[in-house]
Amino acid sequence: MEAVRELGAEVPAQALQLLLVLALGLLIGLEREGHEADRKIGTFGGVRTFPLIGLLGYGLALISHQSLLPVVGGLGAVVILLAISLQRKLLAAEAAATSAGITSEVSALMVYLIGVLAERGLLWIAATLAVACLLLLELKTGLEHLTRVFPGNEVLILGKFLALSVVILPLVPNQDLGRFAINPFKTWLVVVAVTGISYGSYLLQRFLPAAGSVRLTALLGGAYSSTLVSVALARKSREIEHPCLIAGSILMAGGVMYLRIALLVSLFSADLMRVLALPFIALGAVALGVGWFWSHRKDARDAPAPRKARNPLELSAAFLFALLFMALMVVTRLVLGAFGKAGLLALAALMGVTDVDPFILGVVQGAGAQIALLLAAAAIVVAAASNNLVKGIYGLCFADRATGSQIFAALSGLAVLGLVPLLWLR
């Protein structure tokens, strides 16, 4: 081992960089060489040319520490050679009545850049670019298949979702504004979450049977927000027209919510977890079991085959839910302002109309100190039950009549059952 370390210390850093450039250029050259016979026309470079281009980039970068002119001049020379090669290839392709691409030429430019980066000591970036280049070159068939799986309209839908989540969301101010402390960032985050769950459900529906995709959406979405997934699936009921499947899946999301709350509580308070562990795990298991059974139940009427979603992002539903979210926040603050903090249980019932996680975490952190342990447990129970009832109301608002009635009945029943632990928390 010591001999290896001594050898590594004696080998100049430039030698290791040169070996890396040579190896990466050789790999890309081998990949390009293997495709030459399939093209029926000439192609630029191969197993020797690509390593030479990489070494050229490395050598010019080595002598250009005072000025970038050598690197730029070398790049210009490589571009001229590539242009000549491309022109000849296009003429040959025209004569052979076939098509020609510029993948090899772009790969050569990449190898030149790899040589420059290696000389600058950016070995990890150089190796990463080479690996990405190899994957893109070798996975040509699979990538071209994506154009059939995701046609132009699918790319447009994905672009809209990325605009909502990656472009607009970071620009929205993350601070409480006005008398009612409305946070624009959190409100827009609701829009992103609803559209994200709806879009994820749409993608699952494309690759899975409709029933399986709905159940999986409920389970995965419930781990993040059972309220948001309930709204998204309620909207889907107008396309799927399978009340039992939708209502049962939303009930399963409610079961996941109880398990998620139990996990959150266990992370911050072992004492509180000992009080709530058994009832919340039992509630989660019951909701999951009943929901799974109900989602497999056949409807009284024959359910038609699911129709393709006309609006996978459900933007109208997302904005409507965001408005309801803000309205409920305002109502909650008005009630608290009028009646004061009359009791933690009343506050828990009010907070159930929004996202219960922040309220529950606040209660957990104060349990045993500022808040009595049993009172804190009772507040969490009431908040979860209130949230289930509100989700049932959302079901009535967003789903079709038959599905909405089932959602409201299922979640109202879960809300009542969720209050049973209060009997031994007195």
One Martini backbone bead per residue (centre of mass of N, CA, C, O) as a GRO file, in nm:
protein
  426
    1MET     BB    1   0.058   0.062  -0.021
    2GLU     BB    2   0.303   0.250   0.002
    3ALA     BB    3   0.395   0.211  -0.292
    4VAL     BB    4   0.146   0.339  -0.421
    5ARG     BB    5   0.177   0.617  -0.291
    6GLU     BB    6   0.459   0.679  -0.400
    7LEU     BB    7   0.382   0.657  -0.699
    8GLY     BB    8   0.164   0.881  -0.692
    9ALA     BB    9   0.371   1.105  -0.604
   10GLU     BB   10   0.564   1.073  -0.861
   11VAL     BB   11   0.333   1.125  -1.040
   12PRO     BB   12   0.229   1.343  -1.240
   13ALA     BB   13  -0.058   1.515  -1.293
   14GLN     BB   14  -0.041   1.522  -1.606
   15ALA     BB   15  -0.042   1.214  -1.650
   16LEU     BB   16  -0.329   1.161  -1.543
   17GLN     BB   17  -0.472   1.353  -1.739
   18LEU     BB   18  -0.380   1.218  -2.001
   19LEU     BB   19  -0.502   0.940  -1.946
   20LEU     BB   20  -0.792   1.036  -1.928
   21VAL     BB   21  -0.818   1.161  -2.210
   22LEU     BB   22  -0.742   0.906  -2.365
   23ALA     BB   23  -0.968   0.723  -2.254
   24LEU     BB   24  -1.215   0.895  -2.330
   25GLY     BB   25  -1.152   0.923  -2.634
   26LEU     BB   26  -1.149   0.617  -2.688
   27LEU     BB   27  -1.441   0.553  -2.611
   28ILE     BB   28  -1.577   0.740  -2.816
   29GLY     BB   29  -1.434   0.625  -3.065
   30LEU     BB   30  -1.544   0.336  -3.039
   31GLU     BB   31  -1.841   0.410  -3.068
   32ARG     BB   32  -1.813   0.541  -3.351
   33GLU     BB   33  -1.679   0.303  -3.500
   34GLY     BB   34  -1.924   0.100  -3.463
   35HIS     BB   35  -2.118   0.293  -3.666
   36GLU     BB   36  -1.992   0.315  -3.952
   37ALA     BB   37  -2.111   0.057  -4.104
   38ASP     BB   38  -2.425   0.162  -4.077
   39ARG     BB   39  -2.417   0.433  -4.271
   40LYS     BB   40  -2.288   0.408  -4.577
   41ILE     BB   41  -2.110   0.646  -4.482
   42GLY     BB   42  -1.920   0.876  -4.394
   43THR     BB   43  -1.717   0.961  -4.103
   44PHE     BB   44  -1.601   1.116  -3.822
   45GLY     BB   45  -1.377   0.942  -3.718
   46GLY     BB   46  -1.231   0.751  -3.433
   47VAL     BB   47  -1.010   0.572  -3.238
   48ARG     BB   48  -0.790   0.808  -3.308
   49THR     BB   49  -0.913   1.096  -3.342
   50PHE     BB   50  -1.039   1.154  -3.061
   51PRO     BB   51  -0.783   1.141  -2.884
   52LEU     BB   52  -0.634   1.365  -3.042
   53ILE     BB   53  -0.831   1.592  -2.976
   54GLY     BB   54  -0.798   1.577  -2.671
   55LEU     BB   55  -0.489   1.632  -2.672
   56LEU     BB   56  -0.508   1.904  -2.808
   57GLY     BB   57  -0.672   2.046  -2.588
   58TYR     BB   58  -0.467   1.996  -2.362
   59GLY     BB   59  -0.213   2.130  -2.486
   60LEU     BB   60  -0.336   2.416  -2.532
   61ALA     BB   61  -0.415   2.460  -2.233
   62LEU     BB   62  -0.120   2.442  -2.120
   63ILE     BB   63  -0.023   2.714  -2.305
   64SER     BB   64  -0.291   2.914  -2.198
   65HIS     BB   65  -0.261   3.077  -1.922
   66GLN     BB   66  -0.221   3.377  -2.044
   67SER     BB   67  -0.399   3.268  -2.295
   68LEU     BB   68  -0.685   3.173  -2.507
   69LEU     BB   69  -0.592   3.154  -2.803
   70PRO     BB   70  -0.503   2.858  -2.843
   71VAL     BB   71  -0.782   2.735  -2.782
   72VAL     BB   72  -0.942   2.894  -2.995
   73GLY     BB   73  -0.770   2.810  -3.238
   74GLY     BB   74  -0.815   2.505  -3.209
   75LEU     BB   75  -1.122   2.516  -3.233
   76GLY     BB   76  -1.127   2.637  -3.516
   77ALA     BB   77  -0.981   2.402  -3.656
   78VAL     BB   78  -1.185   2.182  -3.580
   79VAL     BB   79  -1.430   2.314  -3.715
   80ILE     BB   80  -1.321   2.305  -4.003
   81LEU     BB   81  -1.292   1.998  -4.022
   82LEU     BB   82  -1.592   1.940  -3.960
   83ALA     BB   83  -1.711   2.094  -4.201
   84ILE     BB   84  -1.578   1.928  -4.422
   85SER     BB   85  -1.690   1.654  -4.332
   86LEU     BB   86  -1.992   1.731  -4.346
   87GLN     BB   87  -2.006   1.802  -4.642
   88ARG     BB   88  -1.923   1.522  -4.749
   89LYS     BB   89  -2.151   1.366  -4.605
   90LEU     BB   90  -2.391   1.509  -4.741
   91LEU     BB   91  -2.319   1.431  -5.031
   92ALA     BB   92  -2.324   1.124  -4.982
   93ALA     BB   93  -2.617   1.112  -4.884
   94GLU     BB   94  -2.747   1.226  -5.141
   95ALA     BB   95  -2.641   1.001  -5.332
   96ALA     BB   96  -2.774   0.765  -5.134
   97ALA     BB   97  -3.055   0.851  -5.025
   98THR     BB   98  -2.991   0.972  -4.735
   99SER     BB   99  -2.908   1.034  -4.403
  100ALA     BB  100  -2.751   1.291  -4.188
  101GLY     BB  101  -2.553   1.362  -3.914
  102ILE     BB  102  -2.376   1.539  -3.617
  103THR     BB  103  -2.270   1.357  -3.383
  104SER     BB  104  -1.962   1.327  -3.433
  105GLU     BB  105  -1.892   1.629  -3.433
  106VAL     BB  106  -1.994   1.692  -3.147
  107SER     BB  107  -1.813   1.481  -3.007
  108ALA     BB  108  -1.546   1.617  -3.083
  109LEU     BB  109  -1.598   1.876  -2.922
  110MET     BB  110  -1.621   1.732  -2.650
  111VAL     BB  111  -1.331   1.618  -2.643
  112TYR     BB  112  -1.191   1.889  -2.646
  113LEU     BB  113  -1.318   1.988  -2.380
  114ILE     BB  114  -1.206   1.760  -2.203
  115GLY     BB  115  -0.910   1.840  -2.235
  116VAL     BB  116  -0.935   2.121  -2.105
  117LEU     BB  117  -1.056   2.036  -1.829
  118ALA     BB  118  -0.827   1.846  -1.739
  119GLU     BB  119  -0.605   2.069  -1.727
  120ARG     BB  120  -0.780   2.233  -1.502
  121GLY     BB  121  -0.875   1.984  -1.294
  122LEU     BB  122  -1.173   1.886  -1.411
  123LEU     BB  123  -1.224   1.564  -1.390
  124TRP     BB  124  -1.519   1.513  -1.314
  125ILE     BB  125  -1.646   1.671  -1.546
  126ALA     BB  126  -1.510   1.524  -1.778
  127ALA     BB  127  -1.620   1.239  -1.706
  128THR     BB  128  -1.922   1.312  -1.709
  129LEU     BB  129  -1.937   1.404  -2.004
  130ALA     BB  130  -1.846   1.136  -2.126
  131VAL     BB  131  -2.072   0.960  -2.013
  132ALA     BB  132  -2.308   1.120  -2.131
  133CYS     BB  133  -2.219   1.086  -2.423
  134LEU     BB  134  -2.229   0.776  -2.434
  135LEU     BB  135  -2.527   0.745  -2.360
  136LEU     BB  136  -2.647   0.914  -2.594
  137LEU     BB  137  -2.521   0.740  -2.821
  138GLU     BB  138  -2.620   0.444  -2.729
  139LEU     BB  139  -2.940   0.547  -2.671
  140LYS     BB  140  -3.086   0.610  -2.940
  141THR     BB  141  -3.332   0.420  -2.956
  142GLY     BB  142  -3.463   0.493  -2.685
  143LEU     BB  143  -3.488   0.801  -2.739
  144GLU     BB  144  -3.661   0.776  -2.998
  145HIS     BB  145  -3.898   0.634  -2.849
  146LEU     BB  146  -3.992   0.886  -2.684
  147THR     BB  147  -4.138   1.028  -2.926
  148ARG     BB  148  -4.378   0.818  -2.903
  149VAL     BB  149  -4.448   0.841  -2.600
  150PHE     BB  150  -4.368   1.169  -2.628
  151PRO     BB  151  -4.518   1.385  -2.770
  152GLY     BB  152  -4.557   1.714  -2.823
  153ASN     BB  153  -4.792   1.754  -2.613
  154GLU     BB  154  -4.634   1.633  -2.373
  155VAL     BB  155  -4.407   1.840  -2.365
  156LEU     BB  156  -4.593   2.082  -2.313
  157ILE     BB  157  -4.699   1.986  -2.040
  158LEU     BB  158  -4.424   1.968  -1.902
  159GLY     BB  159  -4.352   2.267  -1.948
  160LYS     BB  160  -4.578   2.383  -1.773
  161PHE     BB  161  -4.495   2.251  -1.508
  162LEU     BB  162  -4.208   2.371  -1.499
  163ALA     BB  163  -4.303   2.664  -1.494
  164LEU     BB  164  -4.454   2.646  -1.223
  165SER     BB  165  -4.206   2.513  -1.046
  166VAL     BB  166  -3.918   2.636  -1.163
  167VAL     BB  167  -3.987   2.939  -1.248
  168ILE     BB  168  -4.212   3.070  -1.059
  169LEU     BB  169  -4.178   2.980  -0.762
  170PRO     BB  170  -3.895   3.126  -0.696
  171LEU     BB  171  -4.035   3.425  -0.747
  172VAL     BB  172  -4.206   3.394  -0.507
  173PRO     BB  173  -4.282   3.527  -0.218
  174ASN     BB  174  -4.162   3.424   0.122
  175GLN     BB  175  -4.421   3.589   0.280
  176ASP     BB  176  -4.610   3.759   0.494
  177LEU     BB  177  -4.923   3.920   0.403
  178GLY     BB  178  -5.092   4.119   0.574
  179ARG     BB  179  -5.335   4.061   0.806
  180PHE     BB  180  -5.355   3.734   0.716
  181ALA     BB  181  -5.083   3.611   0.628
  182ILE     BB  182  -5.026   3.575   0.321
  183ASN     BB  183  -4.851   3.326   0.133
  184PRO     BB  184  -4.752   3.307  -0.189
  185PHE     BB  185  -4.572   3.056  -0.192
  186LYS     BB  186  -4.771   2.855  -0.055
  187THR     BB  187  -4.996   2.896  -0.259
  188TRP     BB  188  -4.834   2.807  -0.512
  189LEU     BB  189  -4.760   2.530  -0.395
  190VAL     BB  190  -5.044   2.421  -0.421
  191VAL     BB  191  -5.055   2.431  -0.728
  192VAL     BB  192  -4.813   2.243  -0.775
  193ALA     BB  193  -4.919   1.998  -0.618
  194VAL     BB  194  -5.179   1.947  -0.775
  195THR     BB  195  -5.049   1.925  -1.057
  196GLY     BB  196  -4.848   1.701  -0.982
  197ILE     BB  197  -5.051   1.483  -0.902
  198SER     BB  198  -5.212   1.489  -1.165
  199TYR     BB  199  -4.972   1.425  -1.354
  200GLY     BB  200  -4.885   1.163  -1.217
  201SER     BB  201  -5.154   1.017  -1.266
  202TYR     BB  202  -5.143   1.037  -1.574
  203LEU     BB  203  -4.882   0.874  -1.614
  204LEU     BB  204  -4.976   0.616  -1.472
  205GLN     BB  205  -5.221   0.571  -1.665
  206ARG     BB  206  -5.042   0.511  -1.918
  207PHE     BB  207  -4.869   0.251  -1.773
  208LEU     BB  208  -5.130   0.172  -1.624
  209PRO     BB  209  -5.386   0.070  -1.499
  210ALA     BB  210  -5.628   0.265  -1.389
  211ALA     BB  211  -5.660   0.148  -1.103
  212GLY     BB  212  -5.359   0.131  -1.025
  213SER     BB  213  -5.296   0.436  -1.059
  214VAL     BB  214  -5.490   0.545  -0.843
  215ARG     BB  215  -5.379   0.393  -0.598
  216LEU     BB  216  -5.086   0.491  -0.621
  217THR     BB  217  -5.150   0.790  -0.598
  218ALA     BB  218  -5.270   0.775  -0.313
  219LEU     BB  219  -5.022   0.662  -0.164
  220LEU     BB  220  -4.812   0.877  -0.251
  221GLY     BB  221  -4.979   1.138  -0.189
  222GLY     BB  222  -5.037   1.075   0.116
  223ALA     BB  223  -4.733   1.117   0.202
  224TYR     BB  224  -4.773   1.431   0.154
  225SER     BB  225  -5.103   1.492   0.069
  226SER     BB  226  -5.429   1.409   0.116
  227THR     BB  227  -5.571   1.666   0.020
  228LEU     BB  228  -5.452   1.694  -0.267
  229VAL     BB  229  -5.522   1.405  -0.368
  230SER     BB  230  -5.826   1.435  -0.332
  231VAL     BB  231  -5.868   1.657  -0.539
  232ALA     BB  232  -5.742   1.517  -0.785
  233LEU     BB  233  -5.928   1.258  -0.780
  234ALA     BB  234  -6.198   1.400  -0.791
  235ARG     BB  235  -6.148   1.511  -1.077
  236LYS     BB  236  -6.107   1.224  -1.212
  237SER     BB  237  -6.407   1.123  -1.191
  238ARG     BB  238  -6.496   1.265  -1.469
  239GLU     BB  239  -6.322   1.039  -1.637
  240ILE     BB  240  -6.354   0.748  -1.497
  241GLU     BB  241  -6.627   0.662  -1.363
  242HIS     BB  242  -6.541   0.532  -1.048
  243PRO     BB  243  -6.643   0.565  -0.740
  244CYS     BB  244  -6.511   0.335  -0.574
  245LEU     BB  245  -6.220   0.385  -0.657
  246ILE     BB  246  -6.194   0.678  -0.559
  247ALA     BB  247  -6.296   0.655  -0.268
  248GLY     BB  248  -6.101   0.429  -0.178
  249SER     BB  249  -5.836   0.582  -0.242
  250ILE     BB  250  -5.887   0.824  -0.053
  251LEU     BB  251  -5.901   0.651   0.201
  252MET     BB  252  -5.608   0.554   0.176
  253ALA     BB  253  -5.482   0.836   0.206
  254GLY     BB  254  -5.588   0.869   0.498
  255GLY     BB  255  -5.420   0.636   0.613
  256VAL     BB  256  -5.143   0.755   0.543
  257MET     BB  257  -5.173   1.004   0.720
  258TYR     BB  258  -5.160   0.858   0.995
  259LEU     BB  259  -4.876   0.740   0.947
  260ARG     BB  260  -4.734   1.014   0.906
  261ILE     BB  261  -4.800   1.133   1.183
  262ALA     BB  262  -4.664   0.914   1.349
  263LEU     BB  263  -4.381   0.974   1.238
  264LEU     BB  264  -4.358   1.270   1.323
  265VAL     BB  265  -4.396   1.224   1.626
  266SER     BB  266  -4.153   1.022   1.667
  267LEU     BB  267  -3.926   1.242   1.596
  268PHE     BB  268  -4.009   1.446   1.865
  269SER     BB  269  -4.200   1.235   2.057
  270ALA     BB  270  -4.206   0.963   2.256
  271ASP     BB  271  -4.441   1.014   2.451
  272LEU     BB  272  -4.659   1.082   2.236
  273MET     BB  273  -4.629   0.818   2.078
  274ARG     BB  274  -4.731   0.624   2.301
  275VAL     BB  275  -5.024   0.739   2.282
  276LEU     BB  276  -5.066   0.731   1.940
  277ALA     BB  277  -4.974   0.473   1.801
  278LEU     BB  278  -5.211   0.271   1.813
  279PRO     BB  279  -5.449   0.444   1.694
  280PHE     BB  280  -5.306   0.535   1.424
  281ILE     BB  281  -5.235   0.258   1.312
  282ALA     BB  282  -5.525   0.154   1.316
  283LEU     BB  283  -5.649   0.372   1.133
  284GLY     BB  284  -5.465   0.321   0.892
  285ALA     BB  285  -5.539   0.022   0.848
  286VAL     BB  286  -5.843   0.056   0.810
  287ALA     BB  287  -5.837   0.256   0.572
  288LEU     BB  288  -5.672   0.078   0.383
  289GLY     BB  289  -5.853  -0.174   0.384
  290VAL     BB  290  -6.126  -0.047   0.304
  291GLY     BB  291  -6.022   0.104   0.054
  292TRP     BB  292  -5.927  -0.145  -0.101
  293PHE     BB  293  -6.196  -0.287  -0.109
  294TRP     BB  294  -6.369  -0.055  -0.237
  295SER     BB  295  -6.190  -0.020  -0.501
  296HIS     BB  296  -6.286  -0.330  -0.594
  297ARG     BB  297  -6.565  -0.245  -0.627
  298LYS     BB  298  -6.847  -0.266  -0.795
  299ASP     BB  299  -7.061  -0.098  -0.964
  300ALA     BB  300  -7.387  -0.060  -1.033
  301ARG     BB  301  -7.272   0.052  -1.278
  302ASP     BB  302  -7.135   0.063  -1.574
  303ALA     BB  303  -6.805   0.121  -1.636
  304PRO     BB  304  -6.637   0.292  -1.835
  305ALA     BB  305  -6.381   0.357  -2.003
  306PRO     BB  306  -6.122   0.536  -1.973
  307ARG     BB  307  -6.043   0.856  -2.034
  308LYS     BB  308  -5.859   1.080  -2.160
  309ALA     BB  309  -5.701   1.337  -2.046
  310ARG     BB  310  -5.751   1.677  -2.122
  311ASN     BB  311  -5.622   1.785  -1.825
  312PRO     BB  312  -5.352   1.690  -1.652
  313LEU     BB  313  -5.306   1.956  -1.460
  314GLU     BB  314  -5.555   2.098  -1.340
  315LEU     BB  315  -5.561   2.421  -1.315
  316SER     BB  316  -5.842   2.501  -1.218
  317ALA     BB  317  -5.833   2.331  -0.958
  318ALA     BB  318  -5.578   2.455  -0.839
  319PHE     BB  319  -5.680   2.751  -0.816
  320LEU     BB  320  -5.934   2.690  -0.652
  321PHE     BB  321  -5.786   2.563  -0.410
  322ALA     BB  322  -5.613   2.809  -0.342
  323LEU     BB  323  -5.855   2.992  -0.276
  324LEU     BB  324  -5.967   2.814  -0.050
  325PHE     BB  325  -5.716   2.821   0.123
  326MET     BB  326  -5.722   3.127   0.174
  327ALA     BB  327  -6.008   3.149   0.287
  328LEU     BB  328  -5.963   2.959   0.532
  329MET     BB  329  -5.739   3.124   0.658
  330VAL     BB  330  -5.910   3.377   0.709
  331VAL     BB  331  -6.130   3.247   0.881
  332THR     BB  332  -5.946   3.142   1.102
  333ARG     BB  333  -5.832   3.424   1.189
  334LEU     BB  334  -6.106   3.552   1.259
  335VAL     BB  335  -6.188   3.354   1.482
  336LEU     BB  336  -5.938   3.396   1.659
  337GLY     BB  337  -5.975   3.706   1.689
  338ALA     BB  338  -6.264   3.692   1.826
  339PHE     BB  339  -6.198   3.440   2.055
  340GLY     BB  340  -5.935   3.342   2.073
  341LYS     BB  341  -5.762   3.112   2.291
  342ALA     BB  342  -5.986   2.906   2.419
  343GLY     BB  343  -5.862   2.641   2.269
  344LEU     BB  344  -5.689   2.382   2.134
  345LEU     BB  345  -5.925   2.220   2.008
  346ALA     BB  346  -6.046   2.450   1.840
  347LEU     BB  347  -5.789   2.500   1.679
  348ALA     BB  348  -5.769   2.217   1.557
  349ALA     BB  349  -6.037   2.230   1.399
  350LEU     BB  350  -5.949   2.472   1.222
  351MET     BB  351  -5.672   2.351   1.105
  352GLY     BB  352  -5.811   2.116   0.938
  353VAL     BB  353  -5.866   2.299   0.673
  354THR     BB  354  -5.573   2.258   0.622
  355ASP     BB  355  -5.254   2.205   0.713
  356VAL     BB  356  -5.161   1.989   0.977
  357ASP     BB  357  -4.852   1.968   1.014
  358PRO     BB  358  -4.769   2.241   1.146
  359PHE     BB  359  -4.951   2.210   1.393
  360ILE     BB  360  -4.843   1.938   1.496
  361LEU     BB  361  -4.548   2.028   1.534
  362GLY     BB  362  -4.612   2.246   1.741
  363VAL     BB  363  -4.738   2.055   1.951
  364VAL     BB  364  -4.504   1.857   1.986
  365GLN     BB  365  -4.290   2.071   2.089
  366GLY     BB  366  -4.495   2.138   2.350
  367ALA     BB  367  -4.502   1.867   2.468
  368GLY     BB  368  -4.476   1.859   2.828
  369ALA     BB  369  -4.458   2.173   2.870
  370GLN     BB  370  -4.682   2.384   2.760
  371ILE     BB  371  -4.825   2.102   2.701
  372ALA     BB  372  -5.015   1.866   2.770
  373LEU     BB  373  -5.001   1.550   2.665
  374LEU     BB  374  -5.310   1.482   2.633
  375LEU     BB  375  -5.382   1.749   2.491
  376ALA     BB  376  -5.199   1.714   2.247
  377ALA     BB  377  -5.324   1.450   2.149
  378ALA     BB  378  -5.613   1.560   2.112
  379ALA     BB  379  -5.540   1.777   1.901
  380ILE     BB  380  -5.442   1.580   1.682
  381VAL     BB  381  -5.702   1.422   1.653
  382VAL     BB  382  -5.885   1.661   1.571
  383ALA     BB  383  -5.726   1.757   1.321
  384ALA     BB  384  -5.752   1.494   1.158
  385ALA     BB  385  -6.061   1.478   1.158
  386SER     BB  386  -6.113   1.756   1.030
  387ASN     BB  387  -5.960   1.696   0.766
  388ASN     BB  388  -6.145   1.466   0.671
  389LEU     BB  389  -6.403   1.633   0.649
  390VAL     BB  390  -6.297   1.841   0.445
  391LYS     BB  391  -6.232   1.634   0.222
  392GLY     BB  392  -6.528   1.556   0.185
  393ILE     BB  393  -6.612   1.837   0.083
  394TYR     BB  394  -6.425   1.841  -0.159
  395GLY     BB  395  -6.560   1.601  -0.297
  396LEU     BB  396  -6.831   1.747  -0.346
  397CYS     BB  397  -6.703   1.982  -0.522
  398PHE     BB  398  -6.513   1.805  -0.746
  399ALA     BB  399  -6.699   1.582  -0.790
  400ASP     BB  400  -6.920   1.388  -0.872
  401ARG     BB  401  -7.203   1.299  -0.724
  402ALA     BB  402  -7.148   0.997  -0.664
  403THR     BB  403  -6.853   1.027  -0.566
  404GLY     BB  404  -6.890   1.250  -0.353
  405SER     BB  405  -7.070   1.087  -0.163
  406GLN     BB  406  -6.861   0.865  -0.100
  407ILE     BB  407  -6.636   1.044   0.006
  408PHE     BB  408  -6.795   1.173   0.237
  409ALA     BB  409  -6.872   0.911   0.383
  410ALA     BB  410  -6.587   0.797   0.428
  411LEU     BB  411  -6.455   1.051   0.573
  412SER     BB  412  -6.664   1.084   0.793
  413GLY     BB  413  -6.620   0.808   0.918
  414LEU     BB  414  -6.316   0.858   0.978
  415ALA     BB  415  -6.362   1.103   1.161
  416VAL     BB  416  -6.525   0.960   1.378
  417LEU     BB  417  -6.319   0.735   1.434
  418GLY     BB  418  -6.085   0.948   1.503
  419LEU     BB  419  -6.238   1.029   1.793
  420VAL     BB  420  -6.217   0.779   1.982
  421PRO     BB  421  -5.942   0.839   2.142
  422LEU     BB  422  -6.075   1.052   2.338
  423LEU     BB  423  -6.184   0.851   2.556
  424TRP     BB  424  -5.859   0.796   2.662
  425LEU     BB  425  -5.772   1.132   2.685
  426ARG     BB  426  -5.892   1.247   2.969
   0.00000   0.00000   0.00000
